[in-house]
Amino acid sequence: MGIPENPSSPAPVVVRLAAYSKTDQAEILGSGDDPFGIAFTGLTWLPKDEHFAVRHEGRLVAHAGLLRLPVAIGEARTEVIGVGGVAVAPDMQGRGLARLVVTAALEHARTMGPRHALLFCRPPLVPLYARLGWHPLDGDVLVGQPEGRLATMPLRTMVTPLHNGDHWPAGPVRLLSLPM
Protein backbone atom coordinates (compact mmCIF):
# COMPACT_ATOMS: atom_id res chain seq x y z
CA MET A 1 0.00 0.00 0.00
CA GLY A 2 1.17 3.54 -0.71
CA ILE A 3 2.58 5.46 2.21
CA PRO A 4 1.48 9.04 2.80
CA GLU A 5 4.22 11.62 3.31
CA ASN A 6 2.47 12.73 6.49
CA PRO A 7 2.15 9.60 8.68
CA SER A 8 -0.85 11.09 10.49
CA SER A 9 -2.90 11.41 7.27
CA PRO A 10 -5.10 8.45 6.26
CA ALA A 11 -3.74 5.86 3.84
CA PRO A 12 -4.71 6.28 0.19
CA VAL A 13 -7.83 4.39 -0.89
CA VAL A 14 -8.37 2.65 -4.27
CA VAL A 15 -11.81 3.30 -5.72
CA ARG A 16 -13.53 2.07 -8.85
CA LEU A 17 -14.81 4.94 -10.97
CA ALA A 18 -17.96 4.73 -13.09
CA ALA A 19 -16.31 7.07 -15.59
CA TYR A 20 -13.02 8.89 -16.04
CA SER A 21 -13.08 12.32 -17.65
CA LYS A 22 -10.53 14.83 -18.89
CA THR A 23 -11.32 16.76 -15.69
CA ASP A 24 -10.38 13.71 -13.61
CA GLN A 25 -7.16 13.30 -15.61
CA ALA A 26 -6.33 16.99 -15.11
CA GLU A 27 -6.90 16.58 -11.35
CA ILE A 28 -4.10 13.99 -11.36
CA LEU A 29 -1.70 15.24 -14.04
CA GLY A 30 -2.57 18.89 -14.58
CA SER A 31 -3.92 20.31 -17.80
CA GLY A 32 -0.89 20.11 -20.09
CA ASP A 33 -1.21 19.32 -23.79
CA ASP A 34 0.65 15.97 -23.54
CA PRO A 35 0.34 14.71 -19.96
CA PHE A 36 1.54 11.17 -20.82
CA GLY A 37 4.42 12.28 -23.04
CA ILE A 38 3.18 10.23 -26.00
CA ALA A 39 1.99 12.82 -28.52
CA PHE A 40 5.14 12.12 -30.55
CA THR A 41 3.69 8.70 -31.47
CA GLY A 42 1.00 10.29 -33.64
CA LEU A 43 -1.30 7.39 -32.71
CA THR A 44 -5.02 7.43 -32.06
CA TRP A 45 -5.89 5.77 -28.73
CA LEU A 46 -9.04 4.15 -27.34
CA PRO A 47 -10.63 5.22 -24.07
CA LYS A 48 -10.70 2.62 -21.31
CA ASP A 49 -13.91 0.92 -20.11
CA GLU A 50 -12.97 0.19 -16.50
CA HIS A 51 -11.32 2.74 -14.21
CA PHE A 52 -9.50 2.42 -10.91
CA ALA A 53 -8.17 5.39 -9.01
CA VAL A 54 -6.51 6.32 -5.78
CA ARG A 55 -8.20 9.02 -3.79
CA HIS A 56 -6.12 10.64 -1.08
CA GLU A 57 -7.52 13.32 1.20
CA GLY A 58 -10.46 13.77 -1.20
CA ARG A 59 -8.29 14.23 -4.31
CA LEU A 60 -7.73 11.84 -7.22
CA VAL A 61 -3.97 11.18 -7.25
CA ALA A 62 -3.62 8.04 -9.40
CA HIS A 63 -5.48 6.15 -12.14
CA ALA A 64 -5.30 2.96 -14.19
CA GLY A 65 -7.79 1.98 -16.90
CA LEU A 66 -8.68 -1.37 -18.47
CA LEU A 67 -10.05 -2.36 -21.85
CA ARG A 68 -10.62 -5.82 -23.35
CA LEU A 69 -8.89 -6.00 -26.76
CA PRO A 70 -8.54 -8.46 -29.65
CA VAL A 71 -4.97 -9.46 -30.52
CA ALA A 72 -3.23 -11.78 -32.95
CA ILE A 73 -0.12 -13.59 -31.73
CA GLY A 74 1.34 -15.39 -34.70
CA GLU A 75 -1.65 -16.98 -36.44
CA ALA A 76 -3.70 -17.31 -33.24
CA ARG A 77 -6.33 -14.78 -32.26
CA THR A 78 -7.21 -14.13 -28.66
CA GLU A 79 -8.02 -11.29 -26.29
CA VAL A 80 -5.95 -9.39 -23.76
CA ILE A 81 -6.79 -6.84 -21.12
CA GLY A 82 -5.19 -3.57 -22.14
CA VAL A 83 -3.96 -1.46 -19.26
CA GLY A 84 -3.59 2.22 -19.98
CA GLY A 85 -3.97 5.73 -18.71
CA VAL A 86 -1.78 4.87 -15.74
CA ALA A 87 -1.02 8.13 -14.00
CA VAL A 88 0.24 9.32 -10.63
CA ALA A 89 0.14 12.97 -9.61
CA PRO A 90 3.66 14.42 -9.79
CA ASP A 91 3.58 15.51 -6.15
CA MET A 92 2.59 11.97 -5.07
CA GLN A 93 5.12 9.92 -7.06
CA GLY A 94 7.48 7.60 -5.22
CA ARG A 95 4.90 6.51 -2.63
CA GLY A 96 3.78 3.21 -4.16
CA LEU A 97 0.61 4.59 -5.71
CA ALA A 98 1.31 3.15 -9.17
CA ARG A 99 1.68 -0.29 -7.58
CA LEU A 100 -1.50 0.23 -5.58
CA VAL A 101 -3.72 1.28 -8.51
CA VAL A 102 -2.26 -1.15 -11.07
CA THR A 103 -2.58 -4.05 -8.59
CA ALA A 104 -6.25 -3.19 -8.00
CA ALA A 105 -6.89 -2.95 -11.74
CA LEU A 106 -5.18 -6.31 -12.38
CA GLU A 107 -7.21 -7.98 -9.61
CA HIS A 108 -10.33 -6.99 -11.54
CA ALA A 109 -8.74 -7.93 -14.89
CA ARG A 110 -8.37 -11.50 -13.60
CA THR A 111 -12.18 -11.76 -13.53
CA MET A 112 -12.61 -10.58 -17.14
CA GLY A 113 -11.55 -13.79 -18.94
CA PRO A 114 -8.36 -13.10 -20.94
CA ARG A 115 -5.16 -14.77 -19.77
CA HIS A 116 -2.81 -11.77 -20.13
CA ALA A 117 -2.68 -8.03 -19.66
CA LEU A 118 -0.76 -5.80 -22.06
CA LEU A 119 0.41 -2.20 -21.82
CA PHE A 120 2.51 0.30 -23.74
CA CYS A 121 4.96 2.53 -21.91
CA ARG A 122 7.75 5.00 -22.44
CA PRO A 123 11.22 3.39 -22.00
CA PRO A 124 11.95 5.17 -18.68
CA LEU A 125 8.92 3.41 -17.14
CA VAL A 126 10.00 -0.12 -18.11
CA PRO A 127 11.88 -0.66 -14.79
CA LEU A 128 8.81 0.42 -12.80
CA TYR A 129 6.55 -2.04 -14.60
CA ALA A 130 9.20 -4.78 -14.39
CA ARG A 131 9.16 -4.36 -10.59
CA LEU A 132 5.39 -4.85 -10.79
CA GLY A 133 5.81 -8.17 -12.63
CA TRP A 134 5.49 -7.04 -16.26
CA HIS A 135 7.79 -8.37 -19.02
CA PRO A 136 8.83 -6.47 -22.17
CA LEU A 137 8.08 -8.14 -25.49
CA ASP A 138 10.81 -8.45 -28.07
CA GLY A 139 10.04 -7.40 -31.61
CA ASP A 140 7.74 -4.84 -33.12
CA VAL A 141 4.07 -4.75 -32.21
CA LEU A 142 1.59 -3.57 -34.81
CA VAL A 143 -1.49 -1.64 -33.71
CA GLY A 144 -4.60 -0.62 -35.58
CA GLN A 145 -5.20 2.97 -36.56
CA PRO A 146 -8.06 4.81 -38.27
CA GLU A 147 -9.01 3.76 -41.82
CA GLY A 148 -7.67 0.25 -41.14
CA ARG A 149 -4.04 1.38 -41.26
CA LEU A 150 -1.47 -0.52 -39.17
CA ALA A 151 1.27 1.29 -37.27
CA THR A 152 4.34 0.01 -35.46
CA MET A 153 4.03 0.85 -31.77
CA PRO A 154 6.97 3.12 -30.87
CA LEU A 155 6.50 2.57 -27.12
CA ARG A 156 7.66 -0.54 -25.23
CA THR A 157 5.08 -3.28 -25.11
CA MET A 158 4.90 -5.18 -21.84
CA VAL A 159 2.77 -8.13 -20.76
CA THR A 160 1.91 -9.90 -17.53
CA PRO A 161 -0.01 -13.13 -16.96
CA LEU A 162 -3.33 -12.78 -15.19
CA HIS A 163 -3.29 -16.35 -13.90
CA ASN A 164 -0.50 -18.55 -12.53
CA GLY A 165 1.19 -20.74 -15.09
CA ASP A 166 0.17 -18.69 -18.13
CA HIS A 167 2.99 -17.94 -20.55
CA TRP A 168 2.89 -15.44 -23.40
CA PRO A 169 2.90 -17.36 -26.69
CA ALA A 170 5.67 -16.91 -29.26
CA GLY A 171 5.02 -15.04 -32.47
CA PRO A 172 4.58 -11.58 -33.90
CA VAL A 173 1.97 -9.45 -32.11
CA ARG A 174 -0.72 -7.40 -33.80
CA LEU A 175 -3.33 -5.52 -31.82
CA LEU A 176 -6.54 -5.87 -33.82
CA SER A 177 -7.82 -2.48 -32.69
CA LEU A 178 -6.56 0.94 -31.78
CA PRO A 179 -4.21 0.88 -28.78
CA MET A 180 -5.54 1.70 -25.33
Secondary structure, DSSP 8 states (H G I E B T S, - for coil): ----SSTTS---EEEEES---HHHHHHHH-S-S-TTS-GGG-------SEEEEEEETTEEEEEEEEEEEEEEETTEEEEEEEEEEEEE-GGGTTSSHHHHHHHHHHHHHTTSS-SEEEEEE-GGGHHHHHHTT-EE--S-EEEE-GGG-EEE--SEEEEEESSTT-----S-EEESS---
